Amino acid sequence: MPESTTRPSSLIHTVYGEFVRRLGGWISIADLIALMAELDVDGPAVRSAISRLKKAGTLLQERRAGTGYRLSPAMGPVFDEGDRRIFHSLEPAELADGWVLAVFSVPESERAHRHQLRSRLSWLGFGNAAPGVWLAPARLLPDARRLLERLGLSAYVHLFLSAEYAGFAELRTAVASWWDLPAIEAQYAAFTDAWRPVAEELRGRDRIDPVEAFRDYVPMLTQWRRLPYLDPGLPEPLLPADWNAVPARAVFTEVHARLAGPSLRYVEQVTGLSHPQELP
């Protein structure tokens, strides 16, 4: 497993999103600590991370055979949206499809909402064209609507669909100023450098041990799941000639295909839970 400084809460988020949801949405704290130990996270760090996730409304405490935590019902749409972005990686948009514009104005007395809008639109893949003006390929409109409504921010935002860019700067030059493409490329490169050796090593294996699969798969998925949000899926003519999302996606797809199944079997073995549910 490549070296990782990933926060325990991010790893736990991945465990819930990829495994616990399939097994009913609840896991005992003892079983979660056992799983996280395989990721070199100790019990106190798990409990501290769980406390933060509980405070954020992600998890709810629930006692069954023992003390455990289940996903808050409000997290269902969040994880469903994540599945669409993470596992169905966006191919470049078509330039002819146009753009979605998000224009917002927030009173100074509510400046916290202004910061939240900026950070969440950026997280969703929008680029900043001007103060209060953000844009993305048109196909991100449904995601933007769901996000803004879920966060209670829709009253501050106007959304528009635009078919084409009408000037004055060359569009490729303008796009390079609206998105930090080198930063996105750097994250794709870091992912590929970390996980391509794992993908190559897996090709020579006929059998994959479930616990070894889990040790690699959870950090890999945790590192990957932010990238499909940072990358808006810009049309190919607007991308750098050597855009490195393509090899990164290939590595993710290969490692996911080999390790997801054995990892789930390991979680079932540790927790005693079964009957996994198919997710989108």
Buried (B, 14 or more C-beta within 10 A) or exposed (E): BBEBEBBBBBBBBBBBBBBBBBBBBBBBBBBBBBBBEBBEBEBEBBEEBBEBBBEEEBBBEEEEEEEBBBBBEEBEEBBEBBBEBBBEBBEBBEBEBBBBBBBBEBEEEEEEBBEBBBEBBBEBBBBBBEEBBBBBBBBBBEBBBBBBEBEEBBEBBEBEEEEEBEEEEEBEEBBBEBBBBEEBBEBBEBBBEBBBEBBEEBEEEEEBEBBBBBBBBBBBBBBBBBBBBBBBBBBEEBBEEEBBBBBBBBBBEBBBEBBBBBBBBBBBEBBEBEEBEEEE
